[in-house]
Amino acid sequence: MYPRYYALRRVNPYRGVVQHVDIGEALATSHDGLTWHLRADDGHGWVRPAGVWVEGQGLTLGQPQGLGDMLAALETRPALPFPIFDTHECWLLDRESGEPLALLAAARMAPRDQDRTDTEWLPFVLTYTGFVSRALAERDAVSHRASSAHKDLLARTVNHAAKPHAMAQWFHRGQDGVGRGEGGRRLPYEWRQRELPAGAFPELLVRESWNSRLEQSVISDYHRWLAPLLLLWPRLSEATRRRLELQACEKPAWLARVARLLPERLEAERIQAALVAAQMEAALAGGEAGPPDFV
């Protein structure tokens, strides 16, 4: 078969956009567009790790036997980033409005078991403890209270807006952003075929408009924390992309890891300055900066 080049988002929790080169019997994936992890059919019906291919170096781990088509597909791949193919999205719904609240899943095709979708939204992997909300840190400093983990407070804030009987719905999102309703969890029957305008969906991972100023600030802090990885989305408004670019420059090492995958750059000079800073940090540290420890 001809090689297929596409990207998929890793959500709930969100861990970036993964590039894929698919030739049927073998698959290569990459989080940064530089290092590609290969998996191939072993001839017995199992798909197993088959090697590592690095841009400019070729196959650095594994044997080339049986991987000729994949290596050729990598050598001749089109420009990055590849188009995102996960046009089916599952959203946690606000209990009062019934509108999308937080992104739970994304897929190339609508899953068959939509009524079994997990309705618990996760901001990070369970082991990650690095997230710090500026708003919560300032509140704790003023009140002199002992702070709970900020990621746990964030998760409770979002999930509480959907409880006590959380609902989730799958939508097929078109290029225009319109969502055509599909199945889901605990859905009223009349919602299954509903159509929602693009404006009903949060532009990023979670709705940013909240009644409480503190809640709104915490959600903004969350998106700010993930800014380098959110920049990989192709259809952001100019205002949102510019905001995320400026925030991403606060994390030069993270930004450098995904710089090859940015679909566009509005603040090109600032991004370039951040990438230079990342190179200097890596040089002082004696090597390339690693990815965030939740990826």
C-alpha positions in Angstrom: 0.0 0.0 0.0 1.0 3.6 -0.4 2.4 5.3 2.7 -0.1 7.3 4.7 1.2 10.3 6.6 -1.0 11.7 9.4 -1.0 13.0 13.0 -3.1 12.1 16.0 -3.6 13.9 19.3 -3.0 12.1 22.6 -5.7 13.3 25.0 -7.1 12.7 28.4 -4.5 13.6 29.5 -3.2 15.7 26.7 0.4 14.8 25.7 0.9 16.4 22.4 0.5 15.4 18.7 2.1 12.2 17.4 3.2 12.0 13.7 2.5 8.7 12.0 4.0 7.0 8.9 1.8 4.0 8.1 2.6 1.5 5.4 0.2 -1.2 6.6 2.6 -3.9 7.9 4.8 -1.3 9.7 4.2 1.9 11.5 6.6 4.7 12.6 5.6 7.3 15.2 7.3 10.5 16.4 6.6 13.1 19.1 9.2 15.6 17.8 9.6 14.9 14.0 13.2 13.9 14.6 13.2 10.5 16.3 10.9 7.9 14.9 10.0 4.6 16.7 9.2 1.7 14.3 6.8 -1.1 14.9 6.3 -4.0 12.4 4.3 -7.2 12.0 6.6 -10.1 13.1 5.0 -12.5 10.7 3.0 -14.3 13.5 0.3 -11.7 13.9 2.1 -9.6 16.5 3.2 -6.0 16.1 6.5 -5.5 17.8 9.1 -2.7 18.2 11.4 -2.9 15.1 13.9 -0.1 15.5 14.5 3.6 15.8 15.1 5.9 12.8 16.6 9.4 13.4 16.5 12.3 10.8 19.9 12.7 9.3 21.3 9.5 10.8 19.0 6.8 9.5 18.3 3.6 11.3 20.1 3.8 14.7 18.5 0.8 16.3 17.2 -2.4 14.8 18.0 -4.3 11.5 17.0 -3.0 8.1 15.8 -6.4 6.9 12.1 -6.2 6.2 12.0 -2.5 6.8 13.0 -1.3 3.3 9.5 0.2 2.4 9.3 1.9 5.8 12.8 3.4 5.5 12.0 4.6 2.0 8.7 6.2 3.3 10.6 8.0 6.0 13.3 9.2 3.7 10.7 10.6 1.2 8.1 11.8 3.8 6.4 15.1 3.0 7.0 18.2 5.1 6.0 18.2 8.7 3.6 18.5 10.4 1.3 16.0 8.9 -2.4 16.7 8.8 -4.4 15.8 12.0 -6.8 13.0 11.2 -8.7 12.6 14.5 -11.8 14.4 13.4 -14.1 12.5 15.8 -13.9 14.1 19.3 -15.6 13.1 22.6 -16.4 15.9 24.9 -17.4 16.0 28.6 -20.6 18.0 28.8 -21.5 20.8 31.2 -24.3 19.6 33.4 -26.3 22.9 33.1 -25.9 23.9 29.4 -25.2 20.5 27.9 -22.4 22.1 25.8 -18.8 20.8 25.4 -16.7 21.4 28.5 -13.5 19.4 28.2 -12.0 17.1 25.6 -12.0 13.5 26.6 -10.9 11.6 23.4 -10.1 12.0 19.8 -10.1 9.4 17.1 -9.9 8.9 13.3 -13.1 6.9 13.3 -16.1 6.9 15.6 -15.7 4.0 18.1 -18.4 1.4 18.4 -18.7 1.5 22.1 -19.5 5.2 22.5 -21.8 4.6 25.4 -18.9 3.2 27.5 -16.8 6.4 27.2 -15.0 7.3 30.5 -16.3 10.6 31.7 -13.5 11.4 34.1 -11.3 14.3 32.7 -7.6 14.1 33.5 -5.3 17.1 33.1 -2.0 15.1 33.5 -0.8 11.5 33.9 -1.3 10.4 37.5 2.5 10.5 38.3 3.0 14.1 37.2 3.4 16.6 40.0 5.0 19.5 38.3 2.0 21.6 37.4 1.9 25.0 39.3 -1.0 27.4 38.9 0.0 31.0 39.4 -3.6 31.8 40.6 -3.6 29.0 43.2 -0.1 29.8 44.4 -1.1 33.5 44.9 -4.3 32.5 46.8 -2.4 30.1 49.0 0.3 32.8 49.8 -2.3 35.3 50.8 -4.4 32.9 52.9 -1.4 31.1 54.4 -3.1 27.8 53.7 -1.5 24.5 52.9 -1.9 23.9 49.2 -3.2 20.7 47.7 -1.6 19.5 44.5 -2.7 22.0 41.9 -3.4 19.4 39.3 -5.9 17.8 41.6 -7.7 21.0 42.2 -7.8 21.6 38.5 -9.3 18.2 37.8 -11.9 18.6 40.5 -12.9 22.0 39.1 -13.5 20.7 35.7 -15.1 17.4 36.6 -17.4 19.0 39.2 -19.0 21.1 36.4 -20.2 17.9 34.8 -21.3 16.0 37.9 -23.2 14.3 39.6 -24.2 12.3 36.5 -21.5 13.2 34.0 -22.4 13.1 30.3 -20.1 12.7 27.4 -20.8 12.9 23.6 -18.9 12.1 20.5 -19.0 14.7 17.6 -17.7 14.5 14.1 -16.0 17.9 13.5 -15.8 19.3 10.0 -13.2 21.6 8.6 -15.6 24.5 9.5 -15.5 23.4 13.2 -19.2 22.4 13.2 -19.8 19.3 15.4 -22.3 16.7 14.2 -23.5 14.7 17.2 -23.0 11.0 17.6 -23.4 8.6 20.5 -22.1 9.0 24.0 -22.6 8.3 27.8 -25.9 9.2 29.6 -27.1 11.2 26.6 -30.7 12.3 26.2 -32.0 10.6 23.1 -32.8 13.9 21.3 -29.1 15.0 21.6 -27.7 12.1 19.6 -28.1 13.7 16.2 -27.8 17.3 17.3 -25.5 19.8 15.5 -23.5 22.3 17.4 -21.8 25.4 15.8 -18.0 25.8 16.0 -18.4 28.4 18.7 -20.0 25.9 21.1 -16.7 24.0 21.3 -13.7 25.2 23.5 -10.9 26.2 21.2 -8.4 24.4 23.4 -8.7 21.5 25.9 -11.1 23.0 28.4 -13.7 25.8 28.3 -12.1 29.0 29.3 -15.2 31.0 30.4 -16.1 30.4 34.0 -18.3 32.2 36.6 -15.5 32.3 39.2 -12.4 34.4 38.4 -10.2 31.9 40.3 -11.6 29.0 38.3 -11.0 30.9 35.0 -7.5 31.8 36.0 -6.7 28.1 36.9 -7.9 27.0 33.5 -5.8 29.7 31.8 -2.8 28.6 33.9 -3.3 25.0 32.7 -3.3 26.0 29.0 -0.3 28.3 29.6 1.5 25.3 31.1 0.9 23.2 28.0 1.4 26.1 25.5 4.3 24.5 23.5 2.2 21.3 22.9 -1.0 23.2 22.2 0.7 25.1 19.4 0.8 21.9 17.4 -2.9 22.3 16.7 -3.5 23.7 13.2 -6.7 25.7 13.3 -6.2 28.1 16.2 -7.5 31.7 16.0 -4.7 34.3 15.5 -5.3 35.7 19.0 -5.0 32.3 20.7 -2.0 31.2 18.7 -0.2 34.5 19.4 -1.0 34.1 23.2 0.3 30.5 23.2 3.4 31.4 21.3 4.4 34.0 23.9 3.6 31.6 26.7 5.5 28.8 25.0 8.6 30.9 24.9 8.6 30.7 28.8 9.5 27.0 28.3 12.2 27.0 25.7 13.3 23.4 26.2 9.8 22.1 25.6 9.3 24.4 22.7 12.6 23.2 21.1 11.4 19.6 21.3 8.4 20.3 19.1 9.6 23.2 17.0 9.7 21.0 13.8 5.9 20.4 14.2 4.7 23.9 14.5 2.2 24.6 11.7 2.9 28.3 11.7 4.8 31.0 13.6 3.3 34.5 14.3 5.9 35.6 16.8 8.8 34.2 14.8 11.5 36.3 16.3 10.5 35.5 19.9 10.3 31.8 19.1 13.7 31.9 17.4 15.1 33.6 20.5 13.6 30.9 22.7 15.1 28.1 20.6 18.5 29.7 20.9 18.0 29.8 24.6 17.1 26.2 24.6 20.3 25.3 22.7 22.4 27.2 25.2 20.6 25.4 28.1 21.2 22.0 26.4 24.9 22.9 25.9 25.3 23.8 29.5 23.5 20.6 30.5 25.7 18.5 28.2 23.0 17.3 25.9 19.6 17.8 24.4 16.7 18.6 26.7 14.4 15.8 27.2 10.6 15.9 26.7 8.3 16.9 29.6 8.0 14.0 32.0 4.3 13.6 31.3 4.7 12.9 27.6 
